[in-house]
Each structure stands twice: as structure tokens, then as C-alpha cells.
Amino acid sequence: MRKLLCCVLFCAVAAFPAFAQMGGQSAPSTDPLATGVKNAFKSVSGYLAASSTKMPEENYGMRAGTDAKVRTFGQIIGHVANANYLYCARAKGEKNPNTEDLEKTTAKADLVKALQASLDYCSEVYNPLTDASATAMVTINGRNGQQIQTPRLTILWQNVAHNNEEYGNLVGYFRMKDIVPPSSDRSGM
């Protein structure tokens, strides 16, 4: 009886990894660096896109405080779109295709469209990314105009970090209006 119990226990333990994989876990990525930054971009992009549509248009001109230097909700959306183009053009190694200051756009529909267009542009960089292309060096202009070599991945993580920072600002605007921000909204679950 004891041998049978040990045998059953051994088989159960040996089979556990197979059961875990059948339960939805996938094999480790062959490109963990690229996969990590792609997943982070996808996550924050979803929150930003949902924020742009969820906030009522009458709140797009809202400012957190009275200081005119503080961006309105709409200006933050435009700022994120501008920055997405900047970071992703650098990562692509091409000239920024955005020629307008989207922070000056005021209509919600135009800002939603501009943000989505910037996210789509960035997706052209993130989606095909591999560890090899992520670690490839790209040339960017530094603050003093000098040419700097940096890994593509550095630029993309800066983009994700910036988007997360700005999403955090948007959360404050939602809370000021007693609206649940997209990352906390569990109503669709």
C-alpha cells in the first residue's frame, strides 16, 4: 500500500507541469526583453485610449488647480500623442511624422483620434519587435544636438514610462470628477 501511495504521489508531482501548461500557461518567450516592453505598451495604451473616450467632453478643459501652466485633461491627451510620435520615430530611426502640436487641439473627437493614431504609429515599432531588434543601436539627437547611440529598447521603455506617468495624471482628473479611471473600473469584468 505504501509503495502504491508513493507511486501515485510521484506521478501526480511529475504530471503537475503538464497540467499547469494545459491550464493556460504558455512556454517562456524566446524574446523576453521584447515581450516585456510590448506587454507594458499594450497595457498602458489600453488605459490611455479608454481614458480619452471615457472622460466626458465637458471635462476636457478641466485643469488640476488654478495654475495655467498645469495641463488640462485634453492637453495631457495631446501631449501623450505628441510624445508617442517623438519616441517611436526615434525608435524607428526616422523623422517624426507629426508636424502639429496636438496639445493645442481642443475637441474631444479630434484628440481621441490623434491619440489613437499615435498609438497605431507606435504599434508599428512594438509589434514586430524581437530581442535582436530591441537591442539594436539607433542614433538620436541629444540635448546639445550631439548624436547619441542608444539601444532601441531604451527609447521604448522611456515611452512606456512616460505614458504611465501621464496616465497617472489622468487618474487624478477622473478622481476629481468622481469617475472611476479605466485601470480601476471592474464593471465590465
C-alpha positions, 0 to 999 in steps of 0.5 A: 500500500505504501509503495502504491501511495508513493507511486501515485504521489510521484506521478501526480508531482511529475504530471503537475507541469503538464497540467499547469501548461494545459491550464493556460500557461504558455512556454517562456518567450524566446524574446523576453526583453521584447515581450516585456516592453510590448506587454507594458505598451499594450497595457498602458495604451489600453488605459490611455485610449479608454481614458480619452473616450471615457472622460466626458467632453465637458471635462476636457478643459478641466485643469488640476488647480488654478495654475495655467501652466498645469495641463488640462485633461485634453492637453495631457491627451495631446501631449501623450500623442505628441510624445508617442510620435517623438519616441517611436520615430526615434525608435524607428530611426526616422523623422517624426511624422507629426508636424502639429502640436496636438496639445493645442487641439481642443475637441474631444473627437479630434484628440481621441483620434490623434491619440489613437493614431499615435498609438497605431504609429507606435504599434508599428515599432512594438509589434514586430519587435524581437530581442535582436531588434530591441537591442539594436543601436539607433542614433538620436539627437541629444540635448546639445544636438550631439548624436547619441547611440542608444539601444532601441529598447531604451527609447521604448521603455522611456515611452512606456514610462512616460505614458504611465506617468501621464496616465497617472495624471489622468487618474487624478482628473477622473478622481476629481470628477468622481469617475472611476479611471479605466485601470480601476473600473471592474464593471465590465469584468 
